[in-house]
Every structure is written in structure tokens, then in C-alpha cells.
Amino acid sequence: MATVSWAALGHATREDVAAFLRDTAPVALVESIRAASDAELVAATHDAAPGSPVVEGVMSRIGEIAVPALLAQAEGRVRWESTERPGEATTLRLHGGVAEVEAAAGAGADVVVHGSDLQLLRLVAGQLDVAVAYLGNQIGITGASSVALSLASLFTVDGTPPVTGVPIDVRDIDPVDIARVLHGVPADHLRSVMASDFRPVILEEIFGRMPGFVNGRKAAGVQITVGFRLTGRPDGEVDRYVLRLRDGRATVLAGAAADAVGREDRHATVTCEAADFLRLVTGHLSAVSGVLRGQLKVRGDKAAALRLNAAFDIPTAVA
């Protein structure tokens, strides 16, 4: 079966698909997924009848497909619930360097992922950005999202050898991809994401990349320091950052380092929900309208906060 392509499986029986997933060598299996188009994978895996072999077949091979060193660190139970076949679910237990499908149908789980067969295949092939898909409401995650992050980090990046190549870094999120998927996403969903374990991943990536988005021409001669207090954490605490712009260059301070910059050393402090901040830095919320609507509460010099925002080239979705 190792020589069978996904294109050929589009006309195969469910037993053939199950055998392909079971018998193909791990590296060949990943490479076959990477080489297939979405249409070919969907044609091969689409089956409205109960008991599709794809989810259980793929989950049972994760122990062979995962990067061994990362699998050794992964702990927890993940239940994959099919968005195509409601009521069908497969639970995977990660422990002691082993990934095994739970035999009990009602096995508990630390996190439940709601996704399609195609998304699972792209995940193990290193072709699904889980953080972006979750932000865009394309995949559902309920429970300990840290376990979902752990699962997503087990595989190698597309273009590098399966199992032995470069592991996926879930923190490497393309801001243009975020800007693209946020279009039309309900506010309640963004609040939910920014109250999950994905919150620090997203905020660290955004603030870490901000110095690279300074527009040198707009920022020339600008000397501004603005603090940010981001609400919406489940524990009721806020995330604190300070952004300094000096002569066309930006620096970011976080946590205790941000707290060390007193009010007298700031032009302004902006308080807002993390979900609104995410919309702001991806071009889905203008600073002016955010202030006018009360979504962005500014203590201090409002004009300085607006000048700071104008000095950055906000990532936007490519048409």
C-alpha cells in the first residue's frame, strides 16, 4: 500500500484507506499527505457513514510520526471530535513518550479538539497552523489548550524531513495570517481565545514583532512611551506592557519591567480587552474609533497614544 497515492484512494474503499493509514511507513505517510492537494485528501477521506477510518487511523500513528524528543515531554489526553460526523470522537493519550488511542469510548480528556479529517491530516504533516485556525474559528478547542499546543508541536515543519526535521514552533505566527483569519470572526470567540492558554503565545508574538513594524519615516523624531494594560484573563489579572518609540526604533517591556516604568515616565497608558488589542494591531479596529467607543481607555495624553499607533505599519490581509 505504500506506493498508493491519495489521488488513487479517492476511488478506494474504506478498507483500502484504513490499510493505507495502517501500513504505510511513517515518513512515506507524511510525505504523501504533504504532496496531496486538499481536494485529493477530501475525496479519499469523505465518508458520511459512521466509523470513518481516518481519525483513528491517523491518531494511532502519531507515536511514529511525532518527533521523539518532543513526544517524550508531552502529557495529557486529547479527544478529536469530528466536525463531519457528529458524535464520533477518538481520544489519544500522551504519556511517557508514548501516544496511544484509548480503547474506552468514554475516556476523559484534558482538551477536546473539534476538527475535520483534512485538518488532522494537515496537522500531522506540519501544514496546519493551529493558533491561526483557532483564532479564525476554523477549529474548535475546549479545555486545556496547553495540551492542544503540545500536540501541535509534535510534528515537523512542512519542507523538512518528517520525524527528524525542524519541529513546529506554535509561537511562530504570521501576523498577516492573523489579520486574514480575523475578518468577520465574532467578538465572543476572540474573547474566548484570549482567555485560553493561547493568550500568552499570541501576545508574546505580537509584542515581539512590533519593533519590526515601525515605519521609519513616520516615526522619525518621535519620542513616545505608552503603557498597555490588557484585560480578559480568567484569573482577573492584567497583562502589562510598555512600548517605547525613540528616533524610529521601538522597544518593548513586559511584566515587572513594564511596571518599573512609572506614570511620570509614560505619555499615556491604554487599557483594553486583549481581544480588542488583537483587533487593533491587525487593522480590524481603528485607534480613533476604539477610543471614541470606549474600547480603548486612555489615561494621559490621548494624542500621544494615537501618534504612537500611527508610527507603525499595521499588518493587513493580502488580497
C-alpha positions as CSV (number, residue, x, y, z in Angstrom):
1,M,0.0,0.0,0.0
2,A,3.0,2.4,0.5
3,T,3.0,3.2,-3.2
4,V,-0.7,4.2,-3.3
5,S,-1.3,7.9,-3.7
6,W,-4.1,9.9,-2.1
7,A,-5.4,10.6,-5.6
8,A,-5.9,6.9,-6.2
9,L,-7.5,6.5,-2.8
10,G,-10.3,8.8,-4.0
11,H,-11.8,5.8,-5.7
12,A,-10.8,3.2,-3.0
13,T,-12.9,1.5,-0.4
14,R,-12.9,2.5,3.3
15,E,-10.9,-0.7,3.9
16,D,-8.2,0.5,1.5
17,V,-8.0,3.9,3.2
18,A,-7.6,2.1,6.6
19,A,-4.9,-0.2,5.2
20,F,-3.0,2.8,3.7
21,L,-3.0,4.6,7.0
22,R,-2.1,1.5,8.9
23,D,0.6,0.0,6.6
24,T,2.4,3.0,5.0
25,A,5.8,3.8,6.6
26,P,5.7,6.9,8.8
27,V,7.9,9.1,6.7
28,A,6.2,8.0,3.5
29,L,2.8,8.6,5.0
30,V,3.7,12.2,6.0
31,E,5.2,12.9,2.6
32,S,2.2,11.5,0.8
33,I,-0.1,13.9,2.8
34,R,2.2,16.9,2.1
35,A,2.2,16.1,-1.6
36,A,-1.6,15.7,-1.9
37,S,-4.0,18.6,-2.7
38,D,-6.9,19.4,-0.3
39,A,-9.3,18.0,-3.0
40,E,-7.4,14.7,-3.1
41,L,-7.4,14.3,0.6
42,V,-11.1,15.2,1.0
43,A,-12.0,12.8,-1.8
44,A,-10.2,10.0,-0.2
45,T,-11.4,10.6,3.4
46,H,-15.0,11.8,2.8
47,D,-17.4,9.2,4.0
48,A,-20.7,10.2,5.6
49,A,-21.2,6.7,7.1
50,P,-20.2,6.0,10.7
51,G,-16.8,4.7,11.5
52,S,-14.6,6.6,9.0
53,P,-11.1,5.1,9.4
54,V,-9.2,8.4,9.1
55,V,-9.2,9.9,12.6
56,E,-8.5,6.7,14.4
57,G,-6.0,5.6,11.7
58,V,-4.1,8.8,11.9
59,M,-4.2,9.1,15.7
60,S,-2.9,5.5,16.1
61,R,0.2,6.6,14.0
62,I,1.1,9.8,15.9
63,G,3.6,8.0,18.1
64,E,5.6,7.1,14.9
65,I,5.1,10.4,13.2
66,A,6.0,12.7,16.1
67,V,9.5,14.0,16.9
68,P,10.7,11.6,19.6
69,A,12.2,14.2,21.9
70,L,9.1,16.2,21.9
71,L,6.8,13.2,22.3
72,A,8.8,12.3,25.5
73,Q,7.7,15.7,27.0
74,A,4.1,15.5,26.1
75,E,1.5,14.6,28.7
76,G,-2.3,14.6,28.6
77,R,-5.4,13.3,26.8
78,V,-6.6,14.8,23.6
79,R,-10.0,13.9,22.1
80,W,-10.5,14.7,18.5
81,E,-14.2,15.2,17.7
82,S,-15.2,15.1,14.1
83,T,-16.9,18.1,12.6
84,E,-18.1,15.9,9.7
85,R,-19.6,13.1,11.8
86,P,-21.1,14.5,14.9
87,G,-20.9,12.1,17.9
88,E,-17.7,10.4,16.6
89,A,-14.6,11.0,18.7
90,T,-11.2,9.4,19.3
91,T,-9.1,10.0,22.4
92,L,-5.3,10.0,22.3
93,R,-3.3,9.6,25.5
94,L,0.2,11.2,25.5
95,H,2.4,9.9,28.3
96,G,6.0,8.7,28.9
97,G,7.0,9.2,25.3
98,V,4.1,7.1,24.0
99,A,0.9,8.1,22.1
100,E,-1.8,5.6,22.3
101,V,-5.5,5.6,21.3
102,E,-7.7,5.0,24.3
103,A,-9.9,1.9,24.0
104,A,-12.7,3.2,26.2
105,A,-15.2,5.2,24.2
106,G,-16.0,7.5,27.1
107,A,-12.4,8.2,28.1
108,G,-11.9,11.6,29.7
109,A,-9.8,14.2,28.0
110,D,-7.8,17.3,29.0
111,V,-8.7,19.0,25.8
112,V,-11.3,18.4,23.1
113,V,-10.4,19.5,19.5
114,H,-13.3,19.9,17.0
115,G,-11.8,19.4,13.6
116,S,-12.1,17.8,10.2
117,D,-10.3,14.8,8.7
118,L,-8.5,17.2,6.4
119,Q,-7.3,19.4,9.3
120,L,-6.0,16.3,11.2
121,L,-4.0,15.2,8.2
122,R,-2.6,18.7,7.7
123,L,-1.7,18.8,11.4
124,V,0.5,15.7,11.4
125,A,2.1,16.8,8.1
126,G,3.1,20.1,9.6
127,Q,0.8,22.1,7.4
128,L,-1.8,23.3,9.8
129,D,-1.2,26.5,11.9
130,V,-3.3,25.6,14.9
131,A,-3.1,29.0,16.6
132,V,-4.3,30.8,13.4
133,A,-7.0,28.2,12.8
134,Y,-8.2,28.6,16.3
135,L,-8.2,32.4,16.1
136,G,-10.1,32.2,12.9
137,N,-12.8,30.0,14.4
138,Q,-11.9,27.3,11.9
139,I,-11.1,24.7,14.5
140,G,-12.6,24.3,18.0
141,I,-10.7,23.8,21.2
142,T,-12.3,23.2,24.6
143,G,-10.4,22.6,27.8
144,A,-6.6,22.8,28.4
145,S,-5.4,24.5,25.3
146,S,-1.9,24.0,26.5
147,V,-2.3,20.3,25.7
148,A,-3.5,21.2,22.2
149,L,-0.4,23.3,21.8
150,S,1.7,20.4,22.9
151,L,0.0,18.1,20.3
152,A,0.5,20.7,17.6
153,S,4.2,21.0,18.5
154,L,5.0,17.3,18.0
155,F,5.4,17.3,14.2
156,T,8.0,18.7,11.8
157,V,7.6,21.8,9.6
158,D,6.5,21.2,6.0
159,G,9.5,21.1,3.8
160,T,11.7,19.5,6.4
161,P,12.1,15.7,6.9
162,P,9.3,14.0,8.8
163,V,10.2,12.9,12.3
164,T,13.8,14.2,12.2
165,G,13.3,17.6,10.7
166,V,12.6,21.1,12.2
167,P,9.8,20.9,14.8
168,I,6.8,23.2,14.5
169,D,7.1,26.3,16.7
170,V,3.5,27.2,17.5
171,R,4.7,30.6,18.6
172,D,5.8,31.4,15.0
173,I,2.6,33.1,13.9
174,D,2.5,35.1,10.7
175,P,0.7,38.5,11.6
176,V,-0.6,38.7,8.0
177,D,-2.3,35.3,8.5
178,I,-3.8,36.5,11.8
179,A,-5.1,39.6,10.0
180,R,-6.6,37.5,7.3
181,V,-8.4,35.0,9.5
182,L,-9.8,37.6,11.9
183,H,-12.1,39.1,9.3
184,G,-15.7,38.5,10.4
185,V,-14.8,36.5,13.5
186,P,-17.3,37.1,16.3
187,A,-16.1,39.1,19.2
188,D,-17.1,36.5,21.7
189,H,-14.9,33.9,20.0
190,L,-11.9,36.2,20.2
191,R,-12.5,36.8,23.9
192,S,-12.7,33.1,24.4
193,V,-9.3,32.5,22.6
194,M,-7.7,35.4,24.6
195,A,-8.9,33.8,27.8
196,S,-7.3,30.5,26.9
197,D,-3.7,29.1,27.1
198,F,-3.2,30.6,23.6
199,R,-3.2,34.1,25.1
200,P,0.5,34.3,26.1
201,V,1.5,32.8,22.8
202,I,-0.4,35.4,20.8
203,L,0.6,38.4,23.0
204,E,4.3,37.5,23.1
205,E,4.3,37.0,19.3
206,I,2.5,40.3,18.7
207,F,4.7,42.4,21.0
208,G,7.8,40.6,20.0
209,R,7.3,41.5,16.4
210,M,6.2,45.1,16.9
211,P,9.7,46.7,16.6
212,G,9.8,45.2,13.1
213,F,6.7,47.1,12.0
214,V,7.9,50.6,12.8
215,N,7.6,52.9,9.8
216,G,10.9,54.8,10.0
217,R,9.6,57.8,8.1
218,K,6.5,58.2,10.3
219,A,8.5,57.6,13.4
220,A,11.4,59.9,12.7
221,G,11.9,62.3,15.7
222,V,9.0,60.7,17.7
223,Q,9.8,60.2,21.4
224,I,6.8,58.4,23.0
225,T,6.3,55.9,25.8
226,V,2.9,54.2,26.2
227,G,1.8,51.5,28.6
228,F,-0.7,48.8,27.8
229,R,-2.9,47.0,30.3
230,L,-4.7,44.1,28.7
231,T,-7.7,42.6,30.5
232,G,-9.8,39.5,29.9
233,R,-7.6,36.9,31.7
234,P,-9.6,34.2,33.5
235,D,-7.8,35.0,36.8
236,G,-8.8,38.6,36.7
237,E,-5.2,39.9,36.4
238,V,-4.0,42.1,33.5
239,D,-1.0,41.7,31.2
240,R,1.2,44.7,31.3
241,Y,3.5,46.0,28.6
242,V,5.3,49.3,27.8
243,L,6.2,50.3,24.3
244,R,8.9,52.9,23.8
245,L,9.4,54.7,20.5
246,R,12.7,56.6,20.2
247,D,14.0,58.1,16.9
248,G,12.4,55.5,14.7
249,R,13.1,52.4,16.9
250,A,10.8,50.6,19.2
251,T,11.5,48.6,22.4
252,V,9.0,46.5,24.4
253,L,9.0,45.9,28.1
254,A,6.7,43.3,29.7
255,G,5.5,42.4,33.2
256,A,7.7,43.6,36.1
257,A,9.9,45.5,33.6
258,A,6.9,47.4,32.3
259,D,5.7,48.1,35.9
260,A,9.1,49.7,36.6
261,V,8.3,52.5,34.2
262,G,6.2,54.9,36.3
263,R,3.4,57.1,35.2
264,E,5.6,60.1,35.2
265,D,7.8,58.4,32.6
266,R,4.8,57.5,30.3
267,H,2.9,59.7,28.0
268,A,-0.2,57.5,28.3
269,T,-1.5,54.2,29.4
270,V,-4.0,52.3,27.3
271,T,-6.4,49.8,29.0
272,C,-8.4,47.4,26.8
273,E,-9.5,43.8,26.4
274,A,-6.8,41.6,24.9
275,A,-9.3,40.7,22.1
276,D,-9.7,44.4,21.2
277,F,-5.9,44.9,21.2
278,L,-5.6,42.0,18.9
279,R,-8.1,43.6,16.5
280,L,-6.3,46.9,16.8
281,V,-2.9,45.6,15.8
282,T,-4.3,43.6,12.9
283,G,-6.2,46.5,11.4
284,H,-9.7,45.4,12.4
285,L,-10.2,48.2,14.9
286,S,-9.0,51.8,14.4
287,A,-7.5,53.6,17.3
288,V,-9.7,56.6,16.9
289,S,-13.0,54.6,16.9
290,G,-11.7,52.4,19.7
291,V,-11.2,55.4,21.9
292,L,-14.5,57.0,20.9
293,R,-16.4,53.8,21.7
294,G,-14.6,53.3,25.0
295,Q,-13.0,50.0,23.9
296,L,-9.6,51.7,24.4
297,K,-9.4,53.6,27.6
298,V,-6.5,56.1,27.6
299,R,-5.1,57.6,30.8
300,G,-2.8,60.5,30.0
301,D,-2.1,62.1,26.6
302,K,-4.6,60.6,24.1
303,A,-2.9,62.4,21.2
304,A,0.4,60.7,22.1
305,A,-1.2,57.3,22.1
306,L,-2.7,58.0,18.6
307,R,0.7,59.2,17.3
308,L,2.3,56.0,18.6
309,N,-0.2,53.9,16.7
310,A,0.3,55.9,13.5
311,A,4.0,55.2,13.6
312,F,3.5,51.5,12.9
313,D,2.6,49.8,9.6
314,I,-0.3,47.6,10.8
315,P,-0.2,44.1,9.1
316,T,-3.2,43.6,6.9
317,A,-4.5,40.6,5.0
318,V,-3.2,40.3,1.5
319,A,-5.9,40.3,-1.1
